[in-house]
Amino acid sequence: MSGMRSRKAAAAANGNHDAILDPSLTESQKNAALKNGTYAGSSDDVRGFEQAKRRRPAVVLPESTHGVTLANDGAIVALLFLGAAIVRFWKIAHPAQVVFDEVHFGKFASYYLRREYYFDVHPPFAKILNAFAGYLAGFKGNFDFENIGDSYEKAGVPHIKMRSLPAIMGSVQSPLVYLIMRETGHAKLIGLLSASLLLLDNAHIAQDRLILLDAALCLFMTLSLYSYVKFYKQRYNEFSPKWWTWMIATGVNLSLTMSCKMVGLLTFLTVGCAVAVDLWNLLDVKRGLTVRHVMKHFFARALGLIVIPAFVYLFWFWVHFKILIRSGTGDAFMSSEFQQTLQGNPMLAQARDIHYGDTIAIKHKHTNAFLHSHIDRYPLKYEDGRISSQGQQVTGYPFNDTNNLWQVHATVPLPEEGGSGRAVRNNHVVRLLHVNTQSYLLTHDVASPLMSTNEEFTTVPWNDTSRYNDTLFELRVDGLSKTSTSPWKSKSAWFRLIHVPTKVAMWTHNETPLPEWAFKQQEVNGHKDVNDKTTLWFVDELNPDPTASDFEERSKPLPPRKVTKMSFWRKFVELQMQMLQQNAGLTQSHPYASSPINWPFLLQGISFWTENTEQQQIYLMGNLVSWWVSVLFVSVFVGVMGADTLAQRRGIEPIARNVRKRLGSTVGFFVSAWAFHYLPFFSMNRQLFLHHYLPAHICACLAAGGVLQFIVVEEVAGPLSAPGPLLASNTSTPSHPQDETPRSPSGVRLSLPTTRSDVHLPRGAIFAIAVLMMLTAAMFWFLSPFTYGTPGLTNQQWLKMRLLSSWSLHFLPSMQELAQGKS
């Protein structure tokens, strides 16, 4: 028993079992593994190999075929980059106006250059790149990108240079797709096909030539896949410099992908699952690795693919905070503590202690509505038959008004003199008197107008002492402990008002307005979940009590205050939580939003920009040939693998074993990447658009080439992984008999890979690929007016461009014009 273990350990040290698992190994290499007793196949397969060995000489691959040689691919890579750059830079100056989401991302570049804090649901890296391009172009951030169609030329915005960076990043993607195909053992022409499906795609081109984030997202996603393939090919050289280099490169690229957009997490999941499968295979006892050795692999991957990427991700937020040091449009999304770290923030300039007797205007943090009341009353009976108290209405109102003013009254005796003794503090119980109607704020056990589970808010006359207890509210300042007695401040302190008798929090919402009897204002009611994030309010306006002895002192302008400090980690966590919350809240309808089921079939596009005089329109629409062909081949792969699995259950193996393994490890990886970048959108309830499919389309282009090669040839290129200490070696004389394939006695095919470093395609396949590439180019040219927004077309010409009736084109002939045959 111990002898067997020692033999297996020696075999593992020599890499023989890893070699036998390689789908493209030669018979001689398998024989070497058989000789060492490390082949884990069935006895029938072992006998089949032995019989094949007696029939013909062993096949041994020269060392150069263990990896695809890319020396001859440099010219192709350069041509692909040149072609991609031409179609992306063509007329990049047009239009010299703000287009689609340049409204947002161009504006964010301006904020960076002005160093004004803003809020966005996406991580900062790609936006920092856009700002850097503007900085290099001499842009000062003096243009706000307010509306689609605003002129760049009038404002002197260097839009050509700013659009050039996304165009360059988009131009790199097609060569990377080609390199990925070549690194995974595909023929040059197959690599060219996959690259062309991306290079000539109208949707990618339209996105890549504007100041947007998707070019950076897709670039670093593609780099992540490429670097992971390079890392995996070093698996026989574990812990070598190249192994470490490509693993860390994978981690960094994954981090940069996620630093562009949150959907970069899907690329993390793609590679993460592949890594998990790899570790699971290493854990197999048949591999002969000790648990300690497997753990070494685990911790190495944790370092390169989790720890280092986490630091890279954090780094860009650190840069984000270092640049944005001034108060800006994003202040309102952040906590008062965060806002006070920004230069010029109103909280620094206007925050004052609130004293009893002061008059205040209270504003809701999430809807920006003031706490408001007026003399009108709730109807006695609501439309659903419920009965109200018929009390005075308390509502949320979005505009300044004298009916927004409330006076803070104490519930305990106060010192007669002014000063800090009259300050309102955290956890104090207070009463709020509505100034115009001289009535106290109140809530009670009566259902609110719109929500039967929440309490109605109303008021009671100041001299009605019978309802005193119902007018008591506990003040809880957010972020302070229950024992804190810090003063309540205007502007800078978010707070909750908790009703003392019923323990509900004052709350408002803008989901459904009140009926006409309340002038369509917001409902204010008592929320049972007092810790809900939307129950926060703040004092927006403060008027000191004119009868207080310190009135004149408190009315003086406040002296300038220094910004406060807040740790990076607390800033980061707060911003991340806001990003996730706001991203999930993007549920509003949009005329060009679409369902994920429509994306692969291009049933609906997005209107980016229109110009009425010459009838020009930029309409985001993919190349129908590229998108339909790629999703077709993804479907073919799923069907083929499903059928092959069923056949194997019946003892039939229609696909050669080495071909199946290569197909699963390459095309299977591409299809998995497509699924990870596409299917999760079906579970998202936020706004979704066609451009969310662009990363998945790149994966589908990779899969399309791989499936096509599988269809037209039944061979694989020589072993792809770099030879190393873990790979079995054999110095037998090479031979290359291609006319027979060894079989086990059970009929299982054991075909061997070609010894060539490249796969040779039959003439029919070459012709089919050429036709497919020409069709892709023709469709690109046909749809180019969509992509470039030029030339302008007549109504009839736009009608001919409308290949699918679901496309929402701006310039189409009216029904009358169609009947009259006019253009």
N, C-alpha and C positions, 0 to 999 in steps of 0.2 A: 504493500500500500504506500509506504513512504517512498519506494522507488518510483512508483507511478507519479506521485506528487512532484518529485524532483524532476522527472522528465517533463512534466507539464510546465513546471516553473522555468526550466531551461528553454522549452519551446516558446514560452511567453516572452522571455528575455530576448529571444531571437526574432520575435515578431511574427512567427509562423502562423499563429491562429488569426492574427489581424490580417495577414496576407490572404488567408483562405477565404476571409469574409469579403475581400475586395471583389466587386462584381466584374472586374475586368482583368483578373489574374490569368496567367497562362497555365497550361497543363503542367509544365515543369515545376512551376512554383507550387502548385497544389500537390504535385508529387513529393516535393521537398517537405511540405507540411505532413503529408501522409507518412512519409518515411520517419518523421520525428514523432508520429503518433498524436498530432494535435488537430487533425481534421475531425470536426464534430458531426459530419454528415452521417447518413444511414449506411448500413453495411452494403446495401445494393449499390449505392452511389460509389462507395469505395471500390467495390469490385468492378464497376463500370469504368472508373478511372484506370484501374490496373489493366483492364482489357484494352482500353484505348492506348495505354502506354506501350503495350506489346505490339499494337497494330502499326504505330507510326512513331517517328522521333518526337521528342518533347519540343514544345514551342517556348522559347525564352525571348523576352522583350529586351532590346537594348536599353541601356539606362536612360537615354534621351527621351524615350517614349513614356516614361513615368510621369511626365507633366507636359502639357501642351506648350510648345515653343511659340512664343509670341514675337520673335524677332522679325518675322515676315509680315506681321500685322500692323506695324507702325504706320505704314502708308494708308491703310484702310482706316485706322483710327483718326489720322489727321484729316482724311477726306470727309469722314463722318462729322467731325467737329466743324470743318469748313462749311459743309452743307447745312448743318443745323444752325450755324451762325448766320448764314445768308438768309434763310427763311425767317429767322427771328429778328434780324436787324433790318430787314427790308421795310422801308418806310416807317421806321420806328418813331419818327417825329410826328407822325399822324395818328390820331388827331392831337393838335397842340392844346388840348383841353383835358380837364379832369375826367377820368373814365372809371365808372363803377366803383370798386372798393379802394381806388386811389383816394377817394374821399376820406377814408379812415387811415390807411397806411401811409399816405403822403402826409396827412396831418400829424401822425405820430412822429414822422421824421422831423417835421417842424418843431414839435415839442421837445425832441431830443436836442435839437440845435439851439433852442431857446432855454433849455434846461428846466422846463416846466413839467410838473408831475401830471401824468395822465393815467387812466385805467383802461385796460383791455383784457379780454378773456384769454389771449394767447401769450405764451412766454415771450421774452424780449429779443432773442438772438437775431431772428430774421429782420425785425424792425430796426435793430441797431445797425445791421448791415445796410439797410436802406438809408438810414441817417448818415452812415459813414460815406456812402456814395454821394449823398448831397453835400456833405462837408468837403469831399475832394473836388466836387464840381463848383464849389464857391457859394453854395446856397446858404443863406443866413437864417432860414426859417421864418421869413417875413411873409409867408403866404399860408393860408389856413385850409386850403382844399375844401371849402365849405360845400360846394354843390357840383354835381356832375355837369360838365359843360363849361365850368369856369375857365377862362383863358390863362394859359401858362405864359404866353408871349407878352401879354400886357403887364403881367406881374414880374417878368424877368426870371421865371423859374427855369433852371437848367434841366428840363424834363428829359431831354435826350440822354444826357449823361446819367441821370438817375435811373432811367429805364434800362440802361446798358448793363448794369450789374445783374439784374434778373435774367436778361437775355444771355449773358455769358454763362450763368449757372445753368440755364436751360440747354445751352449748346453742349455742355459737357455730358449730359445724361445719355444721349444716344451712343457716343463712344463707350461709355461705361456698360451699357446694355450689351454691346458687341463683345466687350472683354469678359463679361460674366458668362456669356454663351460659349466663348472660346475656352475659358477656364473650366467649364463644366463638360468639355469634351464634344462640343458641337462643331460642325463644319463651318468654314468661313462664310459660305453662302447662307447658311442657316443663321449665323450671327448677324449678317448683313440684313436679312429679312426682319429679324426681331428689332434691330436698330432702326430700320426704315419705318416700321409700323409706329415707332415713337417719333422719329425725326420729322415725318410728314403728317403728324396728327395736328389738326387744326385747333383743338381745344388746348393742348399743351403750348402751342405756339402763341395763341392769344393770351394765355396766362403769363407766359415767360417774357413778354415784351411790355409789361406794365409794372408799376410800382406796387407789387403784391408780395405775398409770402410763399406762394405755392412753388415757385421755382427753387427757392432754397430748401423747402420741405422735401420736394422730390429728389433734388440733388443728393442730400445727405441720406435719404432713404436708400437710394441706389448705391451710394458709397458704402452704406452699412451692409447691404447684401453682398457687394463685391468683396469687401474686406473679410466678411465671414467665410465666404467661399475660399479665399486665400488662406485664412486661418485653418479651416478644416483640412485643406490639402497638406498642411504641415503636421498631420496627426501622427505620422511615423517619426517625427522629430520633436517629440514632446519636450517642453521647457527649453528649447533651443532659442537663440536670439530671434530668428524669423518667426517662430511659434509665438513668442511673447509680443513681437512687434505687431503682427496681424491681429492678435487677440485684443491688444490695447487699442489698435486702430478701429477695430469693430466697436469697442465700447465707446470710444470718443465720437465716432460717427453716429451711433445710436443716440448718444446724449445730445448731439447737435440737432438731430432730427426732432427729438422731443422738445428741444429748446426753441424750435421754430413754431410748432403748433402742438397742442395737447394730443392731437391724433397721432403724433409720432410715437405715442405709447403703443400703438398697434404694431409698429416695426419692432419695438422692444419685445412684444409678445411673440412675434414671428421668430426672431432669433433666439429668444429665451426658450421657446419650446424645442427648437432644434438642439440647443445646448443640453436641455434636460434629457432628451432622447439619447444624445451622445453619452452623457454621464451614466444613464441607465444601462447602456450597452457595456460601458467600461466596468460597471459593477458586476456584470455576469461572471460567475465563477469560472466559466469556460475560458475567459480571457486570461486567467492565470494571474490577475493583479491582486495584490493584497489590499485589504480595506484601507490601510494607511496610505497606500499609493493612490487609491481612488480619492481619498479625502484630500490628498495633495492637489489632484486635478480640480476638485470642487473648490477649494480655497483659492487656487490660482484664477479660476474663472470668476469667482465672486469678486476678487480684486479687480480684474480687468474689465468685467462686464457689469458690475454693480457699483463698487466703491469709486473707482476712477470716474465713470460716467456721472455719478451723483455729484462729485466735486465740480465737474465741468458744468453741469446744469446749474448748480448753486453759483458758480462763478459769474454767469451772465446776469443773474439777478443782482449780484453784488455790483456789477458794472452799471446795471439799470438804476440802482439806488444812488450810486456815486454821481451819475450824470444828472438825474432829476432831483435837484435840491431846492427848487422853487415851487411855490404854490401854483396849482394849475387846475384844470378841469376835473382831474381825478380825485381831488381832495375828498369830495363828499362820499366816496365809496369806502374810505378808510376811517379807522377809529380816531377819536379826538387825540389820543396820545400820538398816533402816527402823524396826524396833520400838524401837530405842533413841532415836528422835526423839519418842517418845510419853511423856507424863508418867505415872508410876506403872507403867511396864512392868516385869515381873519381871526382865528382862535388866539393867535399870539397878540394881535392888535386890539381885539375887542372883548376878550373873555374877562368878565367881572364876577365877583361874588354876588349872589342874589340874597337880598335881605327881605324879611317880612315887611309887608306894606308896599313892596315894589310891584310895578305892573309889567307883565311879560306877555310875549306872543310865543306860543308853543308850536313847534313844527314836528311832523312825523318824519323819521329818518328815511324810511323806504319809499314813501309816496310824495314827500315834500308838501303835504297838505297841512294847513294850520288847524289847530283846534278852534272850532268856530261855534257860535250859537246865535240865535236870533229869536224874535218874538213868536214866530210861527210854531205851531204845535203838531205833534204826531196825530194822525187820524185815529179816532177811537177804534175803528175796525179796519184791518188790512184786507187786501184782496183775497188772501187765502183763508179768511175767516178768523184769524187770531185777533185778540184784543190787546191794545196798548194801554199805557198809563195816561195817554193824551197829554203828556207833559211837554215842556218846551224842547224844541229840537236841538240836539248837539250833533254837529256834523264835521266833516273835514272839507276845507275850502282852500283851493290852491293859490289864491291871490291875497295881497295885503288888504286889510279891512279893519275898521275900528271894532267890528264884532269879533275880532280875533284876540282882543285884549282881556287878560285875566289878572286879578290881584291876589297875591299870595298872603293868606292869613294863617296865623299860628293857632295851635290848639292848647298851648300852655302859656302861662304869664311870661312876659318879656321885660327886660330892663328898659327903663324909660329913656336912658341916654342911647345914642347911636353907637356904631362901632361893631366889632366882631360878635358881640353878644346877641345881635339881632340877625346874624347870618343864618340862612337855611342850610342845614347839613344833611348828609347821607343818613337815611333811616328815620328822619323826622316825619311825624304825621302832620299833614297840612290840609288846608281847605283852599279851594280856588273859587274866587268870586268873579262872575262874569260882569265886567264893568258896565256895559251899556244897559243890561237888564237887571242889574243888582240881584243876581240869583247865584246860588252855590252849585257847583258841579256835583252830580249825584249819579250813582248807579244802584240798581236794586234787582230783585229777583223777578224781573219781567223780561220776556223774550224781546230781542232786538228786532227791528223791522224786517231785515233780510235773513237773519240767522236765528232759528228758533233755539239753538243750543247756546247762544251767547246772550249776555245781559244788555238791556237797554240803558243807554246813557241819556240823562236829561238834567234839568236843574230844578232847584226849589228856591222860593223867595228867601231873601236874607233873614227875614224875621220869623220864619217858620222853624221854631226850635224842635218841633216834634220829629223832624227827620234828621236831626243833628248827626247821629251815628252814620247815616247813609252818605254823609258828605265828607267822611274821613278817608284820606288816601295816604299811604306810606310811600315816601320818596326813596327809591333805590337807584343810586348812581351806578351805571355799568362799570365793571372793572374794579369796584371797591368791595372790600370784605364787609360782612354784616356788622363787624365791630368798628369799622372806620367811621370817623366823624368829620371827614373832610368836607369843606364847604361846597355847596351846589353852585356851579358856575354857568354863566351864559356861554353860548357858542361851543365851548370845549367839552361839555359833559353830556353824554347820552344817559338817559334815565328811563325808568319805568314808574308808572303810578299804579300802585297795588291797592285795590279797595279793601279797607280793613275788615269790614264785616263778612264779605263774600269771597275774598281772596282771588279776585279776577284782575287782570291787567288791562288798562285802557289801550285800545287798539283801533286801527282803521285800515281799510283796504280799498283798492280801486278796481276790483274785479267786476263788480256790478254796481252802478250808481243807484242812489235812491230815486224813487219816482218823482213826478212833476211836483207833488206836494212839498218836496224838499229841494226843489230847483236842481235836481240831478247832481246834488253834492254827494260826497262820500259818507258812507255810514261809519259812525263811531260806536263801538260796543265793547263789552267786557269779555276778554279772551281768557279761557280757563287755563291755558298753558302760559303761565306768567314768565317762563324763561324763553319763550319763542323769540327768535331774532328780530321779528317784525313788530315787536311791542315796544321798540325803542323810540324815544322822542328827544328833542333838545330845545333849549330856549334860544330862539332866533333874534328876539328883540328884548331889550331891558330898559325900563324907565325907572330910575330910582324914586323912592317915596319922597315927594316934595315936602312932606311934613316932618321928615326926620332931621335931627340936628346936624347930621353929616351930609346933608343933601348936596351942598355946594362942593364939598371935597370929592364926593363920589361922582359928580357930574363932570369933573375935569377930564381932559383927554389922558389916556393912559400913556405912560412913558414907553419907549421902544423896549421890546423884550428879546432876549436871545432865544434861538431855537433850542429845543430840548433834545436829548439824546435817547435813542431807542436801539436796542441790539439788532444786528443784522438778522439773527435767527427769528426773533419775534416779528420783524417786518416781513420776512420771507413767509412764515407760516400764515400770517394774516392775509397777505396778498394771495397766496395759494388758495386759501379757503374762499376768498372773494371770487377768484377766477372760476373755481368749480361751481360756486353757487350761481353766479351770473351766467355762466355758460349753460347750465341746466335750465335757466330761466328764459332762454331765447326761444320762446314758443309762439311768438306772434306770427300771424300769417304773412306771406309775402307772395306777390304775383308770380315770381319765378322760382319759388321753392318747389322741390320735387321729391318724390318718394324714391328710395334706393332701388326699388324693383325696376324703375324706368331707366336708370343710368346706363347699364351695359348696352341697351338697345337705342339710346339717344332719342327717346320719345319727347323730350323737352329740353330746351336750352335756356340761356340766360341773356337777356338784352343788356349789354354793357354800356352802350352809348348810341345816340342817334343824332342826326343832323338833317333838319327838315328841308333846307334849301336845295341841296343836291341829292336828297333821299339816301343818305349814307347810314349804315348801321353796323356796329360791332355786336355780333351775336355769338356767344360762346356755344360752339357745337363741335363735337368730335368728328374725326374722319370716319365715315360710316364703314368703309372697308376695314380699317384698322380695328375699330371697336367690335364690329360684328364677327370678324374672322378670329380675333383673339378670344372672345367669349365662346365662340364655337369650339375652338381647340381645347379650351378648358373643359367644356362639356364632354368632348371626345375622350379626354384623359380620364375623367370620372367614370365614363361608361366603360372604357377599356379595362381600367383597374377593377371595377366592379365585376365585369364579366370574367376576368382572369381569376379573381378570388373565388367565384362560384365554380369555375372549371377545376380549380385545384381541389375543391372539396369533393369532386367526383374523380379524383386521381388523374386529371388531365392537366398538362402544363403547356398551354398554347404559346407562351412566351419563354424564350430561353432564359435560364436562371440569371446569367450575368446581365442580360439586357433588362430583365425585370428590376434587378437591383439598381442598375444605373438609372433607369427610368424613374424609379421611386425616389432615389436620393437626389436627383437633379430636378426633373420636371415636378416631382412630388413636392419638393421644397418650394418651387415657384408657385404651384397651385395653392399650397398652404399659405404662402405669403399673400396671394390674391384673396383668399378667403378671410385671412386676418384683417386685411385692409378694406374689406367690403362688407362682410356679413354683420359685424358689430353695429353698423349704422341702422339696421333694422330694429334694434332695441333702443335707439335714441329717440327721445320725444322733442328734441329741439328743432329749430329750423335747419333744413338740409338742402344742399344745392348740388348741381351736377359736378362742380369742381371738387367736391369731396371724393369723387371716384378716381381722380387722376393718379394717386399712388397705386391703387389697385390695377389701373390700366397698364402701368409699367410692368407689374408682375404678370399680367395676362399676356403682354407682348413676349416676355421671356418664355412663358409656358407655350405659346403658340409655336415658336421655333422648335422647342424641344419635342412637342408632339408631332410636328411635321417630320422631323428627322426620324422619329420612331416609325412613322408610317412608311417612309420611302426606303429606309435601309434597316436591315436587321443585323447590325453590328455596332460595336462601340469602339471608341478610340482606346489606345493603350492606357494602362493605369495612369490616373491623373495626379495622384498624390506624390509629393516629392519623396524619393527614397531616403530612408533613414535607418537608424539602428533597429527600429521595430519592424522593418520590412524584410521578409525572407529574401535572400539572394541566391542565385544559382548561375554558375558560369558555363553551363552546357552550351553547345553550339546551337545558335539559333536556326530554326527552320520555320517554314510558314506554309504548311499544307492547309488550304482553305476549302478543300473539296469535301471534307467529311467532318461530322460533328459527333463526338462521343456521346453515348447514351448509357444510362444505367439499365440493368435488366428489366426494370419496371417501365421503361420507355421514357423516362424523364430526360429531356434534352439538356446537355451540359456544354453548350456551344461556348467557344473561346472567343476572346476579343481579337479584333484585327491588330496586327503588330504595327500598323501605321500610326503616326502621331496625329493624323487627321482622317476623318471619315470621307470617303469618296461617294458623291451622290450620282445616281443614274441620270442619263440625259433627260428622261421624262420629268424627273424631279426638278432639274435645273430649269427646264422650260416652264414648269408650273410656278416655280418661285419667281421667275422673271415676270410672268403674267401678273402674279399677285402684287409684285412691287410696282408694276406699271399701273395697275388699277388703283393702288393706294395713292400714287402720284397724281393720277387723273382726278380722283375724288378731292385730293388736297387743292388742286387748281380750281376745280369747280366751286368749292366752298370758300375760296380765298377772299371774296368780297365780305363774307361774314367775319373773317379773321382780321383783316387789315382795315375794315371800314371804308374801303375805297376799291373801285370807283363807285360813284352813286349809280343807282339803277332805277329804271322806270317801274311803275307798279306791276306791269305784266312780267318784267324780268324778275322782280322779286317773287312773283307767284311761281315762276319756273324754278326758282331756287328752293322753294318750299317742298322738299321731297316727302315730308311727312305732314299730314294735316294738323298734327298736334304742335307743330312749331309755331311759336308766337312771334311772328315777324311784324315789324312796325309799319312797313309800307307795303300794303296789299291793295289791289283794286277793290272798289266797293261792288256790291251786288249789281248796281245799276251799270257801272262801267263794264263789268263782266258780260252783262246782257247785251250791251252796245258794242262790245269788242274794242273798247278804248283802252289806251295805255295811260 
